[in-house]
């Protein structure tokens, strides 16, 4: 048997590399798969003051190809739009490189008052119809809280059952229901898992929200794995250069899942030039997913 020395190892390695370059050989370059993840933005703070034409213009300039429109912001994409106005919004996005990822609402289903709960469910249905009309693919909702005078399990079950009802309704309109990991106690990932256990309809999905609470309990990876089988088409992140959250690790986990959805910037800072900041974040995303 040939003794392996550093010299012979290098020679063999060089020989292998040369053979790999020859046409028709059994050896080939590795088939590196490019990430299917897409970068978009949430108009939570960056974009809250932009009307639809400005939003499209700024996203196009920054190379951001998708936007989740936060409702009640300057874009004015709300259920009071007429059929003609909805069609106009849809056409503006369709004629641009920017896609409406969906609508970001504040609808929640934890209310102890059942009349409030019914009102929120009906309001959510209005947003689902609106998203379908303007070309969106889904609606983001919230859990959103626990109440001292109501058993935790009862509240979590009520939220999940509400999601299940709405997921069925949304599916009929080609829309996805997206539960943001949100709320003072409901954002704890074991609670989100319990909620989703009460919402078996697969059109009820989880929108990961990159919270500091993701590290609680048994840690980030454990919590990620608790709900990853229910991820929908959207993920919320903060600025990629925020050192308090391991975004490279998070993106690696999504890449290993062959995730094909939207990574949406829900930035919390307030830079003077938000378009320049979007460009910076896009460049970081491209580097991290290269």
SERO-4910 file (N, C-alpha, C, O; in steps of 0.05 Angstrom, whole numbers):
BEGIN
 pado doro    nc1    nc2    nc3   cac1   cac2   cac3    cc1    cc2    cc3    oc1    oc2    oc3
  Unk    A     17    -24      0      0      0      0     18     25      0     37     26     15
  Unk    A     11     45    -17     27     69    -19     25     85      6      3     90     16
  Unk    A     48     94     16     49    110     40     40    139     32     50    150     13
  Unk    A     20    149     47     10    176     41     26    196     55     27    198     80
  Unk    A     40    212     40     55    235     50     42    260     41     24    260     25
  Unk    A     50    283     53     39    308     44     43    313     14     25    323      1
  Unk    A     67    305      4     73    309    -24     55    292    -42     43    301    -61
  Unk    A     52    266    -34     35    249    -51      6    256    -49     -9    254    -68
  Unk    A     -3    266    -26    -30    275    -22    -36    298    -41    -57    299    -55
  Unk    A    -18    318    -42    -22    341    -60    -22    332    -89    -38    342   -105
  Unk    A     -4    314    -96     -2    304   -124    -28    290   -132    -39    294   -153
  Unk    A    -39    273   -113    -64    259   -119    -87    278   -121   -105    275   -138
  Unk    A    -87    298   -104   -108    318   -105   -108    333   -131   -129    339   -143
  Unk    A    -84    341   -140    -81    355   -166    -91    337   -189   -104    347   -207
  Unk    A    -84    312   -188    -92    293   -208   -122    291   -209   -134    291   -231
  Unk    A   -135    289   -186   -164    287   -184   -177    312   -196   -197    311   -211
  Unk    A   -166    335   -189   -177    361   -199   -175    362   -229   -194    371   -242
  Unk    A   -153    352   -240   -150    352   -269   -169    334   -283   -181    341   -303
  Unk    A   -173    310   -272   -192    291   -283   -220    302   -283   -236    298   -301
  Unk    A   -227    316   -261   -254    327   -259   -260    347   -280   -284    351   -287
  Unk    A   -240    359   -292   -244    379   -313   -248    366   -340   -257    380   -359
  Unk    A   -240    341   -344   -242    328   -370   -271    322   -377   -286    312   -360
  Unk    A   -279    327   -402   -306    321   -410   -311    291   -409   -294    275   -416
  Unk    A   -335    284   -401   -344    256   -402   -333    239   -380   -337    214   -380
  Unk    A   -319    251   -360   -309    235   -338   -331    230   -317   -351    244   -317
  Unk    A   -327    210   -300   -347    204   -280   -346    225   -258   -365    228   -243
  Unk    A   -324    240   -256   -322    260   -235   -332    287   -246   -327    293   -270
  Unk    A   -346    301   -230   -356    327   -239   -355    347   -216   -352    339   -193
  Unk    A   -356    372   -223   -357    393   -202   -382    389   -185   -402    380   -195
  Unk    A   -380    397   -159   -404    394   -142   -427    410   -153   -424    431   -164
  Unk    A   -451    399   -149   -475    412   -159   -486    430   -136   -505    423   -122
  Unk    A   -474    454   -134   -482    472   -113   -510    483   -120   -514    493   -142
  Unk    A   -527    482   -100   -554    492   -104   -557    521    -94   -550    527    -71
  Unk    A   -566    538   -111   -571    566   -103   -596    567    -86   -616    554    -92
  Unk    A   -595    583    -65   -618    586    -48   -642    596    -63   -640    614    -80
  Unk    A   -665    585    -57   -690    594    -69   -704    615    -53   -726    625    -61
  Unk    A   -693    623    -30   -705    644    -14   -705    671    -28   -686    677    -43
  Unk    A   -726    686    -23   -729    712    -36   -729    734    -15   -740    730      7
  Unk    A   -717    757    -21   -716    779     -1   -738    799     -7   -740    809    -30
  Unk    A   -753    806     13   -773    827     11   -772    844     36   -754    843     52
  Unk    A   -793    861     39   -794    878     62   -822    879     73   -842    875     59
  Unk    A   -823    885     99   -849    892    113   -849    922    116   -829    933    125
  Unk    A   -871    934    110   -872    964    112   -881    973    140   -897    990    144
  Unk    A   -869    960    160   -875    966    188   -865    993    196   -880   1010    205
  Unk    A   -839    998    192   -827   1025    197   -815   1036    171   -820   1058    163
  Unk    A   -798   1019    159   -786   1028    133   -809   1025    112   -815   1002    105
  Unk    A   -820   1046    103   -841   1045     83   -868   1053     93   -887   1054     78
  Unk    A   -871   1058    119   -897   1064    130   -908   1090    119   -933   1094    119
  Unk    A   -891   1108    110   -900   1134    100   -900   1135     69   -905   1157     58
  Unk    A   -896   1113     56   -896   1113     27   -923   1104     15   -935   1085     24
  Unk    A   -932   1119     -4   -956   1110    -19   -948   1088    -38   -924   1082    -40
  Unk    A   -967   1076    -52   -960   1053    -68   -940   1059    -90   -920   1044    -93
  Unk    A   -943   1081   -106   -922   1087   -126   -894   1091   -114   -874   1082   -126
  Unk    A   -893   1105    -91   -867   1109    -78   -855   1083    -68   -831   1079    -71
  Unk    A   -872   1066    -57   -863   1040    -47   -851   1024    -70   -829   1012    -67
  Unk    A   -865   1023    -92   -855   1008   -115   -829   1019   -126   -810   1005   -132
  Unk    A   -828   1046   -128   -804   1059   -138   -780   1054   -120   -758   1047   -130
  Unk    A   -783   1056    -94   -761   1053    -75   -752   1024    -74   -728   1018    -72
  Unk    A   -771   1005    -74   -764    977    -74   -749    969   -100   -729    954    -99
  Unk    A   -758    980   -122   -745    974   -148   -716    985   -147   -698    971   -156
  Unk    A   -712   1009   -137   -686   1021   -136   -667   1004   -118   -644   1001   -124
  Unk    A   -678    994    -96   -662    978    -77   -659    949    -85   -643    935    -72
  Unk    A   -673    940   -105   -671    912   -113   -687    894    -95   -681    870    -92
  Unk    A   -707    905    -82   -725    889    -64   -749    881    -81   -763    898    -91
  Unk    A   -754    855    -83   -774    846   -102   -801    838    -90   -819    829   -105
  Unk    A   -805    842    -64   -830    835    -52   -836    853    -28   -817    862    -15
  Unk    A   -862    857    -23   -869    874      0   -894    863     14   -915    858      0
  Unk    A   -893    860     40   -917    855     56   -927    882     66   -913    896     81
  Unk    A   -951    890     57   -961    916     63   -975    916     90   -995    903     95
  Unk    A   -963    931    109   -976    935    135  -1001    952    131   -999    973    119
  Unk    A  -1023    943    141  -1048    958    138  -1048    982    155  -1032    984    175
  Unk    A  -1065   1001    149  -1068   1026    164  -1044   1044    161  -1039   1062    178
  Unk    A  -1028   1040    140  -1005   1057    135  -1010   1073    110  -1032   1072     98
  Unk    A   -991   1089    101   -995   1109     80  -1002   1096     53  -1013   1110     36
  Unk    A   -997   1071     49  -1004   1058     24  -1034   1059     19  -1044   1060     -4
  Unk    A  -1050   1058     41  -1079   1060     39  -1092   1035     27  -1114   1037     17
  Unk    A  -1079   1012     29  -1091    988     19  -1107    975     41  -1098    960     58
  Unk    A  -1133    983     41  -1151    975     63  -1178    965     51  -1183    970     27
  Unk    A  -1194    952     67  -1219    940     57  -1239    960     45  -1257    952     31
  Unk    A  -1235    986     51  -1254   1005     41  -1249   1012     11  -1264   1028     -1
  Unk    A  -1228   1001     -1  -1223   1006    -29  -1245    994    -46  -1255    972    -41
  Unk    A  -1252   1008    -67  -1272    998    -85  -1260    977   -103  -1236    973   -103
  Unk    A  -1277    963   -118  -1267    942   -137  -1247    954   -157  -1227    942   -163
  Unk    A  -1254    978   -167  -1236    991   -186  -1210    999   -174  -1189    996   -187
  Unk    A  -1211   1009   -149  -1186   1017   -135  -1168    992   -129  -1144    994   -131
  Unk    A  -1181    970   -123  -1166    946   -117  -1152    936   -143  -1129    928   -142
  Unk    A  -1166    938   -165  -1155    930   -190  -1131    948   -198  -1112    939   -209
  Unk    A  -1133    974   -191  -1112    993   -197  -1087    986   -181  -1065    987   -192
  Unk    A  -1090    979   -156  -1067    971   -139  -1054    946   -150  -1030    945   -153
  Unk    A  -1071    927   -157  -1060    902   -169  -1044    907   -194  -1023    895   -198
  Unk    A  -1055    925   -211  -1042    930   -237  -1015    945   -232   -995    939   -247
  Unk    A  -1014    963   -213   -989    977   -208   -966    958   -200   -944    961   -209
  Unk    A   -973    939   -183   -952    919   -176   -946    900   -198   -923    893   -203
  Unk    A   -967    892   -213   -963    873   -235   -945    885   -257   -931    870   -270
  Unk    A   -946    911   -260   -931    924   -281   -903    932   -271   -888    945   -285
  Unk    A   -895    922   -247   -869    929   -235   -854    904   -228   -865    882   -230
  Unk    A   -829    906   -220   -814    882   -211   -820    874   -182   -809    855   -172
  Unk    A   -838    889   -169   -844    885   -141   -870    870   -138   -891    877   -150
  Unk    A   -870    850   -122   -894    833   -117   -906    839    -90   -892    843    -70
  Unk    A   -933    840    -89   -946    841    -63   -945    813    -50   -957    794    -60
  Unk    A   -931    811    -28   -928    786    -15   -954    780      1   -962    757      5
  Unk    A   -967    801     10   -992    798     25   -996    823     42   -984    844     39
  Unk    A  -1015    820     61  -1022    842     79  -1015    835    107  -1018    812    116
  Unk    A  -1004    854    122   -997    850    150  -1017    864    167  -1018    888    169
  Unk    A  -1034    848    181  -1055    859    197  -1049    857    227  -1030    844    235
  Unk    A  -1066    870    243  -1064    868    272  -1087    852    284  -1092    854    307
  Unk    A  -1100    836    267  -1122    820    277  -1112    798    296  -1092    785    291
  Unk    A  -1127    794    318  -1119    775    338  -1144    760    349  -1166    768    344
  Unk    A  -1139    737    362  -1161    719    369  -1160    709    397  -1170    687    404
  Unk    A  -1148    725    415  -1146    717    443  -1168    729    460  -1170    724    484
  Unk    A  -1186    745    449  -1206    760    464  -1223    742    481  -1235    722    471
  Unk    A  -1225    747    507  -1244    733    524  -1273    739    516  -1291    722    517
  Unk    A  -1278    764    507  -1304    772    497  -1309    759    470  -1295    765    451
  Unk    A  -1329    742    468  -1334    727    444  -1344    745    421  -1340    738    398
  Unk    A  -1357    767    428  -1365    786    407  -1341    799    394  -1341    802    369
  Unk    A  -1321    806    410  -1297    817    399  -1283    796    381  -1272    803    360
  Unk    A  -1283    772    390  -1270    750    374  -1284    748    347  -1271    746    327
  Unk    A  -1310    747    347  -1325    745    322  -1320    768    303  -1317    765    279
  Unk    A  -1318    792    315  -1312    816    299  -1285    814    286  -1281    822    263
  Unk    A  -1265    804    301  -1238    802    290  -1237    780    268  -1223    784    248
  Unk    A  -1251    759    272  -1252    738    251  -1264    749    225  -1254    744    204
  Unk    A  -1286    764    228  -1299    775    205  -1282    796    191  -1281    799    167
  Unk    A  -1268    812    208  -1250    832    197  -1227    819    182  -1218    829    161
  Unk    A  -1217    797    193  -1196    782    179  -1205    772    152  -1190    773    133
  Unk    A  -1230    763    150  -1240    754    124  -1241    777    104  -1237    773     80
  Unk    A  -1246    801    114  -1246    825     96  -1218    829     84  -1214    834     61
  Unk    A  -1198    826    102  -1170    829     92  -1162    806     74  -1147    811     55
  Unk    A  -1172    782     79  -1166    760     61  -1177    765     33  -1163    761     13
  Unk    A  -1201    775     32  -1213    782      5  -1198    805     -8  -1194    804    -32
  Unk    A  -1190    824      8  -1174    847     -3  -1148    837    -14  -1140    845    -36
  Unk    A  -1133    820      1  -1108    810     -9  -1111    795    -35  -1095    798    -54
  Unk    A  -1132    779    -38  -1137    765    -63  -1142    784    -85  -1133    780   -108
  Unk    A  -1157    806    -80  -1164    825   -101  -1140    841   -110  -1139    849   -134
  Unk    A  -1121    847    -93  -1098    864   -101  -1074    848   -110  -1053    859   -117
  Unk    A  -1077    821   -110  -1055    805   -120  -1036    794    -99  -1015    783   -105
  Unk    A  -1044    796    -73  -1028    784    -52  -1032    754    -50  -1049    743    -63
  Unk    A  -1015    741    -34  -1017    712    -31  -1025    704     -3  -1028    680      2
  Unk    A  -1028    723     16  -1036    715     43  -1038    738     61  -1032    761     54
  Unk    A  -1047    732     86  -1052    753    106  -1038    744    132  -1041    722    141
  Unk    A  -1024    764    144  -1010    759    169  -1029    768    192  -1041    789    191
  Unk    A  -1030    751    213  -1047    757    236  -1030    752    261  -1007    743    259
  Unk    A  -1042    758    285  -1027    755    310  -1043    737    330  -1067    733    326
  Unk    A  -1029    726    351  -1043    708    369  -1064    722    387  -1088    716    382
  Unk    A  -1059    740    408  -1038    758    411  -1030    761    441  -1010    774    447
  Unk    A  -1046    749    460  -1040    753    488  -1054    731    505  -1072    718    495
  Unk    A  -1044    728    530  -1057    711    549  -1071    729    569  -1064    753    572
  Unk    A  -1091    718    584  -1107    734    602  -1108    720    630  -1112    696    631
  Unk    A  -1103    736    651  -1101    725    678  -1126    709    686  -1123    690    701
  Unk    A  -1149    719    678  -1174    706    687  -1183    684    669  -1205    673    672
  Unk    A  -1167    676    649  -1174    655    630  -1151    634    630  -1128    642    627
  Unk    A  -1157    608    633  -1136    588    632  -1120    590    606  -1132    594    584
  Unk    A  -1094    587    608  -1076    590    584  -1085    571    562  -1086    579    539
  Unk    A  -1090    546    569  -1097    526    549  -1123    534    534  -1125    529    510
  Unk    A  -1141    546    548  -1166    554    535  -1161    576    515  -1172    575    493
  Unk    A  -1144    596    522  -1138    617    503  -1123    607    479  -1129    614    456
  Unk    A  -1103    590    484  -1088    579    461  -1105    563    443  -1102    564    418
  Unk    A  -1123    547    454  -1142    531    438  -1160    549    422  -1166    544    398
  Unk    A  -1170    571    434  -1188    589    420  -1174    602    396  -1185    605    375
  Unk    A  -1149    610    400  -1133    622    378  -1130    602    356  -1134    609    332
  Unk    A  -1122    578    363  -1118    557    343  -1143    551    327  -1142    547    303
  Unk    A  -1165    548    341  -1191    542    328  -1199    564    309  -1211    559    288
  Unk    A  -1194    589    318  -1200    612    300  -1183    611    275  -1193    616    253
  Unk    A  -1157    605    279  -1139    603    256  -1149    581    237  -1148    585    212
  Unk    A  -1158    559    248  -1166    537    231  -1190    545    214  -1191    538    190
  Unk    A  -1209    559    226  -1232    569    211  -1224    587    188  -1233    585    166
  Unk    A  -1206    606    195  -1197    626    176  -1180    613    154  -1180    622    131
  Unk    A  -1164    593    161  -1147    580    141  -1164    567    119  -1157    568     96
  Unk    A  -1186    555    127  -1204    543    108  -1216    564     90  -1218    560     65
  Unk    A  -1224    586    102  -1236    608     86  -1215    619     67  -1222    623     43
  Unk    A  -1191    623     76  -1169    635     59  -1162    616     36  -1157    625     14
  Unk    A  -1162    590     41  -1155    571     20  -1174    573     -3  -1165    570    -26
  Unk    A  -1199    577      2  -1219    579    -20  -1213    603    -38  -1223    604    -60
  Unk    A  -1198    623    -28  -1192    647    -43  -1163    647    -52  -1153    667    -62
  Unk    A  -1149    624    -49  -1121    623    -57  -1102    639    -40  -1081    647    -49
  Unk    A  -1110    642    -15  -1093    658      4  -1083    640     27  -1096    620     34
  Unk    A  -1060    648     38  -1049    634     60  -1053    650     86  -1051    674     85
  Unk    A  -1059    636    108  -1061    649    133  -1035    646    148  -1025    624    151
  Unk    A  -1023    669    158   -997    669    169   -997    680    198  -1002    704    202
  Unk    A   -992    663    217   -992    671    245   -964    681    252   -945    665    253
  Unk    A   -961    707    258   -936    718    266   -930    709    295   -948    709    312
  Unk    A   -905    701    300   -897    694    327   -895    720    343   -875    734    342
  Unk    A   -916    727    358   -920    753    369   -935    752    395   -949    733    401
  Unk    A   -932    773    411   -947    776    436   -930    770    461   -911    754    459
  Unk    A   -936    783    482   -920    783    506   -914    754    516   -891    748    523
  Unk    A   -934    737    516   -929    709    524   -935    690    501   -924    668    501
  Unk    A   -953    697    483   -959    679    461   -936    676    442   -936    657    426
  Unk    A   -916    693    443   -894    690    424   -874    669    434   -855    662    419
  Unk    A   -878    658    458   -862    635    466   -868    612    448   -891    605    444
  Unk    A   -847    600    437   -851    580    416   -867    555    425   -882    545    409
  Unk    A   -864    545    450   -882    523    458   -911    531    457   -928    514    451
  Unk    A   -917    556    463   -945    566    460   -954    567    431   -977    560    425
  Unk    A   -936    576    414   -943    576    385   -948    548    375   -967    543    360
  Unk    A   -932    529    384   -937    501    376   -964    491    385   -978    478    370
  Unk    A   -971    498    410   -997    489    421  -1020    501    404  -1039    488    398
  Unk    A  -1017    527    397  -1037    540    381  -1040    525    354  -1062    520    346
  Unk    A  -1018    519    342  -1019    506    316  -1030    477    318  -1041    467    298
  Unk    A  -1026    465    341  -1038    438    345  -1068    439    344  -1081    419    338
  Unk    A  -1079    462    351  -1108    466    350  -1117    477    323  -1141    482    318
  Unk    A  -1098    479    304  -1105    489    277  -1093    469    257  -1073    475    244
  Unk    A  -1105    446    254  -1093    425    237  -1094    431    207  -1080    419    191
  Unk    A  -1110    450    198  -1111    457    170  -1084    468    162  -1074    487    173
  Unk    A  -1072    456    141  -1044    462    134  -1042    490    121  -1020    500    117
  Unk    A  -1064    503    115  -1063    530    105  -1060    550    128  -1056    574    123
  Unk    A  -1061    541    152  -1054    558    176  -1024    554    180  -1016    532    186
  Unk    A  -1009    575    177   -980    572    178   -967    591    199   -980    609    209
  Unk    A   -942    586    205   -927    603    224   -908    621    209   -894    613    190
  Unk    A   -908    646    217   -889    666    207   -868    671    229   -874    685    248
  Unk    A   -844    659    225   -822    663    244   -816    693    246   -816    707    226
  Unk    A   -811    703    271   -810    733    274   -784    743    286   -781    767    291
  Unk    A   -764    725    290   -738    733    299   -739    750    325   -728    772    326
  Unk    A   -751    739    345   -754    752    371   -732    744    390   -720    722    387
  Unk    A   -726    760    410   -706    752    430   -716    729    446   -700    714    458
  Unk    A   -743    726    448   -754    703    463   -750    676    449   -755    656    461
  Unk    A   -740    677    424   -734    652    410   -713    635    425   -711    611    421
  Unk    A   -697    648    442   -675    635    456   -684    623    483   -669    609    496
  Unk    A   -709    629    491   -719    620    517   -721    590    518   -720    576    498
  Unk    A   -725    580    543   -730    551    547   -706    534    538   -683    538    549
  Unk    A   -710    516    520   -689    498    511   -671    509    489   -654    495    478
  Unk    A   -676    534    482   -657    547    463   -668    550    435   -690    540    428
  Unk    A   -653    565    419   -662    573    392   -668    549    373   -689    548    361
  Unk    A   -649    531    372   -652    509    353   -676    491    360   -691    483    343
  Unk    A   -679    486    386   -702    470    396   -728    484    388   -747    471    378
  Unk    A   -730    510    393   -754    525    388   -760    526    358   -783    525    349
  Unk    A   -739    529    342   -742    530    313   -754    503    303   -772    503    287
  Unk    A   -743    481    314   -752    455    306   -781    449    315   -795    432    303
  Unk    A   -790    462    336   -817    458    346   -838    465    325   -859    453    323
  Unk    A   -832    486    309   -853    497    291   -845    496    261   -861    505    244
  Unk    A   -822    486    255   -812    489    227   -830    474    207   -831    482    184
  Unk    A   -843    454    216   -861    438    198   -886    454    191   -902    445    174
  Unk    A   -891    477    204   -914    493    198   -907    520    186   -924    538    184
  Unk    A   -882    524    178   -875    550    166   -891    555    140   -895    537    124
  Unk    A   -899    580    137   -912    588    112   -892    601     94   -868    595     94
  Unk    A   -903    619     77   -886    631     56   -872    657     65   -858    670     49
  Unk    A   -874    664     91   -861    688    100   -846    684    126   -854    669    144
  Unk    A   -823    698    128   -806    699    152   -800    728    157   -792    742    139
  Unk    A   -802    737    182   -795    764    189   -767    765    202   -762    749    220
  Unk    A   -750    783    193   -724    787    205   -720    817    210   -734    834    199
  Unk    A   -701    823    227   -692    851    231   -668    855    213   -663    841    194
  Unk    A   -653    876    219   -629    881    203   -609    858    206   -604    849    228
  Unk    A   -598    850    184   -580    827    184   -554    832    199   -541    813    208
  Unk    A   -547    858    202   -522    864    217   -528    870    246   -511    882    260
  Unk    A   -551    862    256   -557    864    285   -542    841    298   -549    817    293
  Unk    A   -523    847    316   -506    825    327   -521    809    349   -510    789    358
  Unk    A   -545    817    356   -558    803    378   -574    779    369   -585    764    385
  Unk    A   -575    774    342   -589    751    331   -572    737    310   -561    751    293
  Unk    A   -570    711    311   -553    696    292   -566    692    265   -574    670    258
  Unk    A   -567    713    249   -582    711    224   -569    692    204   -582    679    188
  Unk    A   -542    690    204   -529    671    186   -538    643    192   -544    627    174
  Unk    A   -539    636    218   -548    609    226   -577    605    218   -585    584    208
  Unk    A   -594    625    223   -622    623    216   -626    618    186   -641    600    178
  Unk    A   -612    633    169   -614    630    141   -604    602    132   -614    590    113
  Unk    A   -583    593    146   -572    566    139   -593    545    145   -596    526    129
  Unk    A   -607    548    167   -628    528    174   -650    528    153   -660    507    144
  Unk    A   -658    552    144   -679    553    123   -669    542     97   -683    528     83
  Unk    A   -643    547     91   -632    537     66   -631    506     67   -637    493     46
  Unk    A   -625    495     90   -624    465     92   -651    453     89   -654    430     80
  Unk    A   -672    469     95   -700    460     90   -708    463     61   -730    456     54
  Unk    A   -691    475     45   -698    482     18   -721    501     17   -739    499      1
  Unk    A   -721    520     36   -743    540     39   -743    557     14   -723    568      5
  Unk    A   -767    561      3   -770    577    -21   -787    602    -17   -796    614    -37
  Unk    A   -792    609      8   -809    632     14   -795    658     15   -772    661      6
  Unk    A   -808    677     27   -799    704     29   -785    709     56   -797    703     77
  Unk    A   -761    720     56   -748    731     80   -754    761     79   -744    775     62
  Unk    A   -770    770     98   -780    797     97   -766    815    119   -767    808    142
  Unk    A   -754    836    110   -742    855    128   -763    871    143   -778    887    131
  Unk    A   -764    867    169   -782    883    187   -764    899    205   -762    894    229
  Unk    A   -751    918    193   -729    933    207   -740    952    228   -762    963    225
  Unk    A   -726    954    250   -735    970    273   -719    996    277   -726   1011    295
  Unk    A   -699   1000    261   -684   1026    264   -697   1047    247   -717   1042    233
  Unk    A   -686   1071    247   -698   1093    232   -676   1109    217   -671   1132    224
  Unk    A   -664   1097    197   -642   1110    182   -654   1133    166   -677   1133    157
  Unk    A   -637   1154    161   -646   1177    145   -652   1169    116   -671   1178    105
  Unk    A   -635   1152    105   -638   1143     77   -646   1114     78   -629   1096     78
  Unk    A   -671   1109     77   -681   1081     79   -676   1065     54   -673   1040     55
  Unk    A   -675   1078     31   -669   1064      6   -640   1054      7   -635   1031     -1
  Unk    A   -622   1071     15   -594   1062     18   -591   1040     38   -575   1021     34
  Unk    A   -606   1041     59   -606   1020     79   -617    994     69   -607    973     76
  Unk    A   -638    995     52   -649    971     40   -628    958     21   -625    934     20
  Unk    A   -614    975      6   -592    965    -11   -571    950      5   -562    929     -2
  Unk    A   -563    962     28   -544    950     45   -554    923     56   -538    903     56
  Unk    A   -579    921     64   -590    896     74   -592    875     52   -587    851     56
  Unk    A   -599    884     28   -600    865      5   -572    853      0   -569    829     -5
  Unk    A   -552    870      0   -525    861     -5   -516    841     17   -502    821     11
  Unk    A   -523    846     42   -517    828     63   -531    801     59   -519    780     63
  Unk    A   -556    802     52   -572    778     46   -559    761     24   -556    737     26
  Unk    A   -551    775      3   -539    761    -20   -513    747    -12   -507    725    -21
  Unk    A   -498    761      5   -473    749     15   -477    725     33   -463    705     32
  Unk    A   -498    728     50   -504    707     70   -516    682     57   -515    660     68
  Unk    A   -528    686     34   -541    663     21   -527    654     -4   -537    638    -20
  Unk    A   -503    665     -8   -487    658    -32   -480    628    -33   -468    618    -51
***
